[in-house]
Amino acid sequence: MAKDIEKMIILGSGPAGLTAAIYAARANLDPLVLEGIEPGGQLMITTDVDNYPGFEQGVMGPDLMLIMKKQAERFGTRFEQVAIDRVELDGTKVLYAGTNEYQTHTLVISTGATAKLLDLESESKLMGHGVSACATCDGFFFKDKVIAVVGGGDTAMEEATFLTKFGSRVYVIHRRDKLRASKTMQERAFNNPKIEFIWDTTVTEIFGTPEAGVNGVRLHNVKSGEDSTLECQGFFVAIGHNPNTEIFKNQLEMDEIGYIKVEPYSTHTNIAGVFASGDAADKIYRQAVTAAGTGCMASLDAEKYLVEIGEAD
Ligand SMILES: Cc1cc2nc3c(=O)[nH]c(=O)nc-3n(C[C@H](O)[C@H](O)[C@H](O)COP(=O)(O)OP(=O)(O)OC[C@H]3O[C@@H](n4cnc5c(N)ncnc54)[C@H](O)[C@@H]3O)c2cc1C
């Protein structure tokens, strides 16, 4: 049986997807949001969000996402909690979730990115309570505190250098004896008097409680086999991100990491009718407000395309 073709399907329910939904629903495009396995997206695993405009006193991540969802629902957005595992993007776009099939004239991709983590139990327990994966977001909370950063690439050097604005001392813990970061980033970090490197070392546990925050980490020297502890109040994991774009491989143009390429200052991908927004297409800013901004752009770009192909009404 032929299925109805949707005007617009939005993949993902983080700030990008929900903003796209608000705009599309208010333009009477009757959008369907497929929420994925993480309804609300990355902000669901954090606590205070202090930099999203409009909240003078800050807002809890999950509260912000609930407000955005209700705002999208108010204009009639439909939601389904499914994750798409396969897509065909030429012509009418067809999305598959197991045996379920969805067809749409336009697709807004807002599948986000996932911060790589160490996979420690204590890390997930203390995420948002002293543990963070985003220095821009959370550095401010660690004024005059001791901060530890894990990683050896450009992200780690950038985050560690940024965190010296706040922390009294910043330790960079790296599992090897040299960095992967570019020479410039390395030099900047080496020349910063607040940064101290701990080489050949992994973190095996983070100490603290959700109520009192982090108070230290257990270190393991991979060469000597010795264990030790380091006192710190902030712990930042800076080992990179994985854009959630695997299902679009070989159809959409991406960079070497998997971030979807869009035309400059637009959300157009290389396929007509497919628009990318939020962290899935942004390896630089990765903020809730930029994700929301490009979600808005994607919805407007998709609406214009629907008008062009005569499917807006
Ligand atoms: C711990 C932490 C704290 C942060 N704090 C802040 C902060 O204070 N301020 C700030 O501005 N930013 C913060 N960020 C960054 C911010 O969360 C992201 O920039 C933002 O969430 C990106 O929004 P997005 O909509 O692009 O994607 P995401 O929020 O990552 O949402 C992606 C969505 O796509 C869905 N999805 C993925 N794959 C599929 C699929 N195959 N099918 C269907 N759906 C799919 C997921 O279920 C999810 O709903 C933080 C991030 C983290 C990890």
The ligand as an SDF file (V2000), in Angstrom:
LIG
                    3D

 53 58  0  0  0  0  0  0  0  0999 V2000
   27.3920   17.4040   28.7390 C   0  0  0  0  0  0  0  0  0  0  0  0
   27.0950   18.4930   27.7360 C   0  0  0  0  0  0  0  0  0  0  0  0
   26.8370   19.7720   28.1810 C   0  0  0  0  0  0  0  0  0  0  0  0
   26.5530   20.7810   27.2630 C   0  0  0  0  0  0  0  0  0  0  0  0
   26.2790   22.0190   27.7380 N   0  0  0  0  0  0  0  0  0  0  0  0
   25.9670   23.0060   26.8570 C   0  0  0  0  0  0  0  0  0  0  0  0
   25.6680   24.3160   27.3180 C   0  0  0  0  0  0  0  0  0  0  0  0
   25.7010   24.5990   28.5200 O   0  0  0  0  0  0  0  0  0  0  0  0
   25.3650   25.2440   26.3820 N   0  0  0  0  0  0  0  0  0  0  0  0
   25.3400   24.9830   25.0490 C   0  0  0  0  0  0  0  0  0  0  0  0
   25.0360   25.8830   24.2430 O   0  0  0  0  0  0  0  0  0  0  0  0
   25.6390   23.7620   24.5790 N   0  0  0  0  0  0  0  0  0  0  0  0
   25.9530   22.7730   25.4610 C   0  0  0  0  0  0  0  0  0  0  0  0
   26.2820   21.5310   24.9860 N   0  0  0  0  0  0  0  0  0  0  0  0
   26.2940   21.3200   23.5370 C   0  0  0  0  0  0  0  0  0  0  0  0
   24.8550   21.1430   23.0330 C   0  0  0  0  0  0  0  0  0  0  0  0
   24.2170   20.1610   23.8040 O   0  0  0  0  0  0  0  0  0  0  0  0
   24.8470   20.7610   21.5660 C   0  0  0  0  0  0  0  0  0  0  0  0
   25.5490   21.7130   20.8030 O   0  0  0  0  0  0  0  0  0  0  0  0
   23.4210   20.6710   21.0440 C   0  0  0  0  0  0  0  0  0  0  0  0
   22.6510   19.7720   21.8160 O   0  0  0  0  0  0  0  0  0  0  0  0
   23.3840   20.2110   19.5870 C   0  0  0  0  0  0  0  0  0  0  0  0
   22.0560   20.1320   19.1910 O   0  0  0  0  0  0  0  0  0  0  0  0
   21.5770   19.2280   17.9790 P   0  0  0  0  0  0  0  0  0  0  0  0
   20.1080   19.4610   17.8890 O   0  0  0  0  0  0  0  0  0  0  0  0
   22.4070   19.4870   16.7930 O   0  0  0  0  0  0  0  0  0  0  0  0
   21.8860   17.7210   18.3750 O   0  0  0  0  0  0  0  0  0  0  0  0
   21.6820   16.8600   19.6940 P   0  0  0  0  0  0  0  0  0  0  0  0
   21.3220   17.6610   20.8770 O   0  0  0  0  0  0  0  0  0  0  0  0
   22.8920   16.0100   19.7370 O   0  0  0  0  0  0  0  0  0  0  0  0
   20.4110   15.9490   19.3290 O   0  0  0  0  0  0  0  0  0  0  0  0
   20.5020   14.9520   18.3530 C   0  0  0  0  0  0  0  0  0  0  0  0
   19.1500   14.2770   18.2010 C   0  0  0  0  0  0  0  0  0  0  0  0
   19.1930   13.4250   17.0590 O   0  0  0  0  0  0  0  0  0  0  0  0
   18.5690   12.1990   17.3840 C   0  0  0  0  0  0  0  0  0  0  0  0
   19.1070   11.1760   16.4620 N   0  0  0  0  0  0  0  0  0  0  0  0
   20.3930   10.7850   16.2870 C   0  0  0  0  0  0  0  0  0  0  0  0
   20.4550    9.8080   15.3650 N   0  0  0  0  0  0  0  0  0  0  0  0
   19.1800    9.5820   14.9360 C   0  0  0  0  0  0  0  0  0  0  0  0
   18.5820    8.6780   14.0130 C   0  0  0  0  0  0  0  0  0  0  0  0
   19.3160    7.7810   13.3140 N   0  0  0  0  0  0  0  0  0  0  0  0
   17.2330    8.7030   13.8370 N   0  0  0  0  0  0  0  0  0  0  0  0
   16.4630    9.6020   14.5290 C   0  0  0  0  0  0  0  0  0  0  0  0
   16.9900   10.4870   15.4310 N   0  0  0  0  0  0  0  0  0  0  0  0
   18.3240   10.4610   15.6270 C   0  0  0  0  0  0  0  0  0  0  0  0
   18.8950   11.9730   18.8470 C   0  0  0  0  0  0  0  0  0  0  0  0
   17.9680   11.0640   19.4410 O   0  0  0  0  0  0  0  0  0  0  0  0
   18.7420   13.4060   19.3870 C   0  0  0  0  0  0  0  0  0  0  0  0
   17.3860   13.6610   19.6910 O   0  0  0  0  0  0  0  0  0  0  0  0
   26.5550   20.5000   25.8720 C   0  0  0  0  0  0  0  0  0  0  0  0
   26.8200   19.2010   25.4290 C   0  0  0  0  0  0  0  0  0  0  0  0
   27.0850   18.2000   26.3340 C   0  0  0  0  0  0  0  0  0  0  0  0
   27.3710   16.8130   25.8430 C   0  0  0  0  0  0  0  0  0  0  0  0
  1  2  1  0
  2  3  1  0
  2 52  2  0
  3  4  2  0
  4  5  1  0
  4 50  1  0
  5  6  2  0
  6  7  1  0
  6 13  1  0
  7  8  2  0
  7  9  1  0
  9 10  1  0
 10 11  2  0
 10 12  1  0
 12 13  2  0
 13 14  1  0
 14 15  1  0
 14 50  1  0
 15 16  1  0
 16 17  1  0
 16 18  1  0
 18 19  1  0
 18 20  1  0
 20 21  1  0
 20 22  1  0
 22 23  1  0
 23 24  1  0
 24 25  2  0
 24 26  1  0
 24 27  1  0
 27 28  1  0
 28 29  2  0
 28 30  1  0
 28 31  1  0
 31 32  1  0
 32 33  1  0
 33 34  1  0
 33 48  1  0
 34 35  1  0
 35 36  1  0
 35 46  1  0
 36 37  1  0
 36 45  1  0
 37 38  2  0
 38 39  1  0
 39 40  1  0
 39 45  2  0
 40 41  1  0
 40 42  2  0
 42 43  1  0
 43 44  2  0
 44 45  1  0
 46 47  1  0
 46 48  1  0
 48 49  1  0
 50 51  2  0
 51 52  1  0
 52 53  1  0
M  END
$$$$
